[in-house]
Amino acid sequence: MTTDDPQPTPPPDERERDPARPELAKVRLDVDLSIVTQAKILGAHGKAAAAPQHTVRLDAVPAARPTSDTAANAATPERASSAPPPRSTASARTRYLPLTATALACVAAIGLAAAHAQSAAEPEPAGERPVLAEGRVATVQLAAATVPIGLSDDGKEVVLRVCHQLSDAPRVECTLQHLRDIGELPGREQAFGPLEVDAFEVTNAQYDACVSAGACVARDFDACEFYSPMRGRESRATVPEAMRGPTLPAVCVDFAEAAALCQSRGARLPTADEWERAARSGDDRLQPWGRFVFPGLLNWGERTLRDFPIPGRVDGYELTAPVDAFRAGATDDGVFNMLGNVAEWVLPREGDPDGSAGLRGGSYADPFLELRLTRHSTAPESARRSDVGFRCVR
């Protein structure tokens, strides 16, 4: 071989890599497989609500780097990566076959999942969804009805299967006794009278207006616990300014402060059962839009199958989202963000610890395993957290 001959390309593990972005292809592929797996598990057990095909927005393999580094930084820097040069030997090509085949199979599976969802989809209810407007509280009227509360037999089976797939402690969490202990079993039918519920979580602007009117007390952000989608509760971190925008949900509000705002409107916080009735549209679904899993329809703490956090890579938001985001993920009645974004205060229920209140709906920091409409958790009434907000009912 002469010095003018092209040199063979080194294997991928010997190439220079961006130290801040290790094995991007594997991470993205892992995410895709996570979505497909969850979709198959839950999709097989119920009808799908209408869901646009664009809700799953991940590449199976990294995109090629634009010709201009400046353009790459100005567009979407997190997706910029170097495409591997073509191989010059048969053995090198062989090394790519498993990844390529898996990637193609993954893309095909996503397409099939989307096709299944579309074929089983029901049209959105007639009428326009509520609109968030400054100075006005949008509400949804729910008629008197007898509806399921807690897990049905089908829902119980789905939850246990997903739990065994994703839980780090299946012997503790993935049992019927655990579901009974946290109040999701037994399922039951319950009668409700007419209920008027806020279409959106209370916003920062609405809470600040209540403070200005003298009906609410100013929030103590310095005493607020910050919850990161990367690391959970961070004891020394402060709530960033990025979470204080006017259309973002009001966080760092304790239970009494949330109740005071509702009272100033002639309303109150919901009971746990009222919250679930508003979230489930009268049937036994586990997500507001139905039973098929669409991770792009809510703001959650995205993880790969290997539990690698990737905040914002699926839903588009690293922290909280505007309360009117995810229109396709609203309930049939037009109630927004009942799952994800921020967990919501509800009145204490029988069996909750003394001095605590209920939390429903999960947040931007929670993994998908914890995001279902029947899941009930608690926190001290004095808790002031970045992942907890509220809405009111009448």
TORKE-143481 format. One line per field, with one value per residue (C-alpha): residue number from 1; chain; x, y, z. Coordinates in steps of 0.2 Angstrom, whole numbers, plus 5000, padded with zeros to 4 digits. Example, Ala and Ser with C-alpha at 12.3 -4.5 7.8 and 13.67 -1.06 7.14 Angstrom:
BEGIN
num <- 1; 2 $
cadena <- A; A $
X <- 5062; 5068 $
Y <- 4978; 4995 $
Z <- 5039; 5036 $
REM end
This chain:
BEGIN
num <- 1; 2; 3; 4; 5; 6; 7; 8; 9; 10; 11; 12; 13; 14; 15; 16; 17; 18; 19; 20; 21; 22; 23; 24; 25; 26; 27; 28; 29; 30; 31; 32; 33; 34; 35; 36; 37; 38; 39; 40; 41; 42; 43; 44; 45; 46; 47; 48; 49; 50; 51; 52; 53; 54; 55; 56; 57; 58; 59; 60; 61; 62; 63; 64; 65; 66; 67; 68; 69; 70; 71; 72; 73; 74; 75; 76; 77; 78; 79; 80; 81; 82; 83; 84; 85; 86; 87; 88; 89; 90; 91; 92; 93; 94; 95; 96; 97; 98; 99; 100; 101; 102; 103; 104; 105; 106; 107; 108; 109; 110; 111; 112; 113; 114; 115; 116; 117; 118; 119; 120; 121; 122; 123; 124; 125; 126; 127; 128; 129; 130; 131; 132; 133; 134; 135; 136; 137; 138; 139; 140; 141; 142; 143; 144; 145; 146; 147; 148; 149; 150; 151; 152; 153; 154; 155; 156; 157; 158; 159; 160; 161; 162; 163; 164; 165; 166; 167; 168; 169; 170; 171; 172; 173; 174; 175; 176; 177; 178; 179; 180; 181; 182; 183; 184; 185; 186; 187; 188; 189; 190; 191; 192; 193; 194; 195; 196; 197; 198; 199; 200; 201; 202; 203; 204; 205; 206; 207; 208; 209; 210; 211; 212; 213; 214; 215; 216; 217; 218; 219; 220; 221; 222; 223; 224; 225; 226; 227; 228; 229; 230; 231; 232; 233; 234; 235; 236; 237; 238; 239; 240; 241; 242; 243; 244; 245; 246; 247; 248; 249; 250; 251; 252; 253; 254; 255; 256; 257; 258; 259; 260; 261; 262; 263; 264; 265; 266; 267; 268; 269; 270; 271; 272; 273; 274; 275; 276; 277; 278; 279; 280; 281; 282; 283; 284; 285; 286; 287; 288; 289; 290; 291; 292; 293; 294; 295; 296; 297; 298; 299; 300; 301; 302; 303; 304; 305; 306; 307; 308; 309; 310; 311; 312; 313; 314; 315; 316; 317; 318; 319; 320; 321; 322; 323; 324; 325; 326; 327; 328; 329; 330; 331; 332; 333; 334; 335; 336; 337; 338; 339; 340; 341; 342; 343; 344; 345; 346; 347; 348; 349; 350; 351; 352; 353; 354; 355; 356; 357; 358; 359; 360; 361; 362; 363; 364; 365; 366; 367; 368; 369; 370; 371; 372; 373; 374; 375; 376; 377; 378; 379; 380; 381; 382; 383; 384; 385; 386; 387; 388; 389; 390; 391; 392; 393; 394 $
cadena <- A; A; A; A; A; A; A; A; A; A; A; A; A; A; A; A; A; A; A; A; A; A; A; A; A; A; A; A; A; A; A; A; A; A; A; A; A; A; A; A; A; A; A; A; A; A; A; A; A; A; A; A; A; A; A; A; A; A; A; A; A; A; A; A; A; A; A; A; A; A; A; A; A; A; A; A; A; A; A; A; A; A; A; A; A; A; A; A; A; A; A; A; A; A; A; A; A; A; A; A; A; A; A; A; A; A; A; A; A; A; A; A; A; A; A; A; A; A; A; A; A; A; A; A; A; A; A; A; A; A; A; A; A; A; A; A; A; A; A; A; A; A; A; A; A; A; A; A; A; A; A; A; A; A; A; A; A; A; A; A; A; A; A; A; A; A; A; A; A; A; A; A; A; A; A; A; A; A; A; A; A; A; A; A; A; A; A; A; A; A; A; A; A; A; A; A; A; A; A; A; A; A; A; A; A; A; A; A; A; A; A; A; A; A; A; A; A; A; A; A; A; A; A; A; A; A; A; A; A; A; A; A; A; A; A; A; A; A; A; A; A; A; A; A; A; A; A; A; A; A; A; A; A; A; A; A; A; A; A; A; A; A; A; A; A; A; A; A; A; A; A; A; A; A; A; A; A; A; A; A; A; A; A; A; A; A; A; A; A; A; A; A; A; A; A; A; A; A; A; A; A; A; A; A; A; A; A; A; A; A; A; A; A; A; A; A; A; A; A; A; A; A; A; A; A; A; A; A; A; A; A; A; A; A; A; A; A; A; A; A; A; A; A; A; A; A; A; A; A; A; A; A; A; A; A; A; A; A; A; A; A; A; A; A; A; A; A; A; A; A; A; A; A; A; A; A; A; A; A; A; A; A; A; A; A; A; A; A; A; A; A; A; A; A $
X <- 5000; 5007; 5006; 4992; 4981; 4966; 4967; 4954; 4941; 4944; 4930; 4916; 4923; 4940; 4934; 4934; 4918; 4910; 4913; 4897; 4886; 4891; 4884; 4870; 4864; 4861; 4852; 4840; 4837; 4834; 4821; 4812; 4811; 4805; 4790; 4786; 4787; 4775; 4763; 4762; 4759; 4745; 4738; 4733; 4721; 4709; 4703; 4714; 4709; 4713; 4731; 4741; 4755; 4768; 4767; 4781; 4796; 4812; 4825; 4830; 4848; 4857; 4855; 4869; 4878; 4874; 4887; 4889; 4892; 4885; 4869; 4868; 4870; 4857; 4844; 4843; 4860; 4855; 4851; 4868; 4880; 4893; 4887; 4899; 4909; 4906; 4915; 4928; 4928; 4915; 4919; 4916; 4899; 4895; 4897; 4884; 4871; 4864; 4862; 4854; 4842; 4837; 4834; 4824; 4814; 4811; 4805; 4794; 4787; 4783; 4774; 4764; 4760; 4754; 4744; 4736; 4732; 4725; 4714; 4707; 4705; 4689; 4686; 4688; 4671; 4662; 4664; 4679; 4691; 4693; 4705; 4716; 4713; 4720; 4708; 4696; 4694; 4689; 4679; 4671; 4654; 4652; 4635; 4629; 4635; 4639; 4657; 4671; 4683; 4699; 4706; 4695; 4700; 4708; 4716; 4723; 4731; 4738; 4746; 4754; 4761; 4769; 4775; 4784; 4792; 4798; 4799; 4815; 4806; 4793; 4791; 4786; 4776; 4769; 4757; 4739; 4742; 4752; 4738; 4726; 4737; 4738; 4719; 4718; 4709; 4695; 4688; 4670; 4656; 4652; 4638; 4643; 4632; 4635; 4653; 4662; 4680; 4694; 4699; 4717; 4729; 4730; 4743; 4757; 4748; 4732; 4740; 4749; 4733; 4726; 4740; 4738; 4720; 4724; 4716; 4732; 4749; 4765; 4774; 4791; 4801; 4817; 4808; 4802; 4809; 4815; 4812; 4823; 4818; 4837; 4840; 4823; 4823; 4838; 4840; 4852; 4844; 4832; 4817; 4823; 4815; 4810; 4796; 4788; 4781; 4763; 4755; 4765; 4756; 4758; 4770; 4778; 4760; 4756; 4739; 4732; 4737; 4730; 4713; 4713; 4714; 4700; 4690; 4693; 4684; 4669; 4677; 4687; 4700; 4693; 4692; 4702; 4687; 4681; 4698; 4698; 4680; 4685; 4701; 4693; 4679; 4666; 4675; 4689; 4704; 4721; 4726; 4715; 4715; 4711; 4721; 4735; 4751; 4757; 4772; 4770; 4753; 4759; 4774; 4783; 4800; 4806; 4817; 4825; 4823; 4839; 4832; 4843; 4834; 4831; 4820; 4812; 4817; 4800; 4787; 4797; 4798; 4812; 4802; 4784; 4774; 4760; 4744; 4736; 4749; 4745; 4728; 4727; 4730; 4715; 4700; 4685; 4677; 4691; 4701; 4719; 4735; 4726; 4742; 4759; 4765; 4762; 4754; 4739; 4733; 4717; 4708; 4714; 4705; 4702; 4719; 4730; 4743; 4738; 4743; 4745; 4734; 4733; 4742; 4735; 4741; 4760; 4772; 4786; 4798; 4789; 4793; 4779; 4776; 4769; 4758; 4741; 4724; 4721; 4737; 4736; 4751; 4752; 4763; 4763; 4750; 4765; 4775; 4780; 4787; 4791; 4782; 4765; 4751; 4732; 4715; 4698; 4681; 4663 $
Y <- 5000; 5017; 5033; 5039; 5025; 5029; 5023; 5011; 5020; 5015; 5006; 5017; 5013; 5020; 5036; 5053; 5056; 5071; 5068; 5078; 5066; 5048; 5035; 5046; 5033; 5020; 5032; 5037; 5019; 5015; 5028; 5022; 5004; 5011; 5020; 5005; 4993; 5004; 5006; 4987; 4984; 4996; 4997; 4979; 4982; 4996; 5008; 5022; 5040; 5052; 5055; 5064; 5054; 5067; 5064; 5052; 5063; 5053; 5048; 5030; 5035; 5052; 5065; 5070; 5086; 5102; 5109; 5124; 5123; 5140; 5134; 5118; 5128; 5140; 5127; 5111; 5108; 5093; 5084; 5088; 5073; 5067; 5054; 5040; 5039; 5024; 5008; 5001; 4983; 4969; 4966; 4984; 4984; 4968; 4977; 4990; 4977; 4973; 4992; 4995; 4981; 4985; 5003; 4999; 4986; 5000; 5013; 5000; 4996; 5014; 5015; 5000; 5007; 5024; 5014; 5004; 5020; 5028; 5013; 5012; 5031; 5040; 5058; 5072; 5077; 5090; 5108; 5119; 5116; 5129; 5143; 5151; 5170; 5183; 5188; 5174; 5157; 5144; 5130; 5114; 5108; 5089; 5082; 5071; 5053; 5036; 5032; 5020; 5025; 5015; 5001; 4989; 4971; 4976; 4991; 4981; 4969; 4983; 4991; 4975; 4971; 4988; 4988; 4971; 4979; 4995; 4994; 4994; 4985; 4973; 4962; 4977; 4988; 4975; 4966; 4967; 4970; 4986; 4992; 4990; 4998; 5014; 5014; 5009; 4993; 4988; 4997; 5003; 5013; 5029; 5042; 5061; 5076; 5090; 5097; 5112; 5110; 5122; 5118; 5122; 5122; 5138; 5149; 5160; 5175; 5170; 5166; 5183; 5192; 5184; 5190; 5208; 5207; 5203; 5186; 5175; 5176; 5178; 5162; 5159; 5152; 5151; 5138; 5129; 5111; 5110; 5094; 5090; 5077; 5072; 5069; 5071; 5082; 5094; 5100; 5115; 5120; 5135; 5136; 5143; 5159; 5148; 5141; 5158; 5163; 5169; 5155; 5141; 5132; 5140; 5130; 5132; 5133; 5123; 5115; 5130; 5143; 5133; 5131; 5150; 5154; 5142; 5150; 5167; 5161; 5154; 5136; 5123; 5110; 5093; 5077; 5063; 5055; 5071; 5074; 5056; 5058; 5074; 5065; 5049; 5056; 5043; 5027; 5016; 5024; 5026; 5041; 5057; 5053; 5034; 5019; 5019; 5026; 5042; 5049; 5065; 5070; 5075; 5083; 5069; 5064; 5055; 5040; 5027; 5008; 5009; 5023; 5036; 5053; 5063; 5078; 5087; 5075; 5068; 5081; 5096; 5103; 5100; 5108; 5114; 5118; 5131; 5125; 5125; 5114; 5097; 5100; 5082; 5075; 5084; 5074; 5071; 5085; 5097; 5097; 5100; 5092; 5080; 5069; 5076; 5094; 5096; 5085; 5093; 5095; 5086; 5085; 5072; 5055; 5041; 5032; 5047; 5051; 5064; 5081; 5077; 5079; 5070; 5072; 5067; 5066; 5066; 5079; 5084; 5074; 5058; 5042; 5034; 5020; 5033; 5042; 5035; 5043; 5031; 5033; 5042; 5049; 5061; 5075; 5085; 5100; 5111; 5105; 5118; 5110; 5114; 5099; 5102; 5114; 5113; 5117; 5121; 5114; 5120 $
Z <- 5000; 4995; 5006; 4994; 4997; 5008; 5026; 5033; 5044; 5063; 5071; 5080; 5097; 5092; 5084; 5092; 5101; 5109; 5127; 5132; 5121; 5123; 5112; 5105; 5093; 5107; 5118; 5104; 5099; 5117; 5118; 5103; 5110; 5126; 5117; 5106; 5121; 5132; 5117; 5114; 5132; 5135; 5117; 5117; 5132; 5126; 5113; 5107; 5107; 5093; 5093; 5079; 5071; 5076; 5094; 5094; 5089; 5090; 5078; 5078; 5073; 5075; 5061; 5051; 5056; 5045; 5034; 5045; 5064; 5066; 5058; 5069; 5085; 5079; 5075; 5087; 5094; 5104; 5088; 5079; 5077; 5065; 5053; 5052; 5035; 5024; 5027; 5016; 5021; 5022; 5040; 5045; 5036; 5045; 5062; 5057; 5052; 5070; 5074; 5057; 5057; 5075; 5070; 5055; 5065; 5078; 5065; 5058; 5075; 5078; 5061; 5066; 5083; 5075; 5062; 5075; 5085; 5070; 5065; 5082; 5085; 5089; 5083; 5095; 5104; 5094; 5100; 5103; 5117; 5131; 5128; 5141; 5142; 5153; 5167; 5164; 5172; 5159; 5166; 5160; 5166; 5170; 5171; 5185; 5181; 5189; 5183; 5187; 5201; 5204; 5193; 5183; 5180; 5163; 5171; 5185; 5172; 5162; 5177; 5184; 5166; 5164; 5182; 5179; 5163; 5171; 5190; 5199; 5214; 5206; 5221; 5231; 5218; 5206; 5218; 5220; 5239; 5234; 5223; 5237; 5250; 5239; 5236; 5218; 5222; 5223; 5208; 5210; 5202; 5210; 5208; 5206; 5205; 5192; 5194; 5187; 5185; 5180; 5162; 5166; 5181; 5190; 5182; 5190; 5183; 5191; 5208; 5207; 5204; 5219; 5229; 5222; 5227; 5245; 5245; 5244; 5252; 5241; 5238; 5247; 5232; 5243; 5254; 5239; 5235; 5217; 5208; 5193; 5180; 5180; 5199; 5208; 5223; 5224; 5242; 5237; 5221; 5219; 5208; 5191; 5184; 5169; 5179; 5184; 5167; 5167; 5158; 5167; 5182; 5199; 5209; 5226; 5234; 5249; 5252; 5263; 5250; 5236; 5245; 5249; 5230; 5226; 5240; 5234; 5218; 5227; 5223; 5232; 5229; 5223; 5232; 5225; 5218; 5210; 5202; 5195; 5188; 5179; 5172; 5166; 5155; 5162; 5158; 5165; 5155; 5163; 5153; 5149; 5130; 5131; 5134; 5120; 5126; 5117; 5126; 5116; 5124; 5141; 5150; 5160; 5166; 5150; 5153; 5141; 5145; 5154; 5165; 5157; 5159; 5143; 5149; 5135; 5121; 5119; 5125; 5121; 5139; 5152; 5166; 5167; 5151; 5148; 5156; 5138; 5130; 5124; 5117; 5110; 5127; 5135; 5141; 5130; 5140; 5137; 5153; 5151; 5158; 5170; 5168; 5169; 5170; 5189; 5202; 5209; 5227; 5231; 5248; 5260; 5259; 5272; 5275; 5271; 5284; 5297; 5292; 5273; 5258; 5242; 5225; 5208; 5191; 5192; 5185; 5173; 5184; 5185; 5174; 5164; 5177; 5189; 5177; 5177; 5183; 5197; 5206; 5223; 5233; 5247; 5254; 5270; 5269; 5272; 5257; 5245; 5229; 5211; 5204; 5213; 5207; 5208; 5200; 5208; 5207; 5211 $
REM end
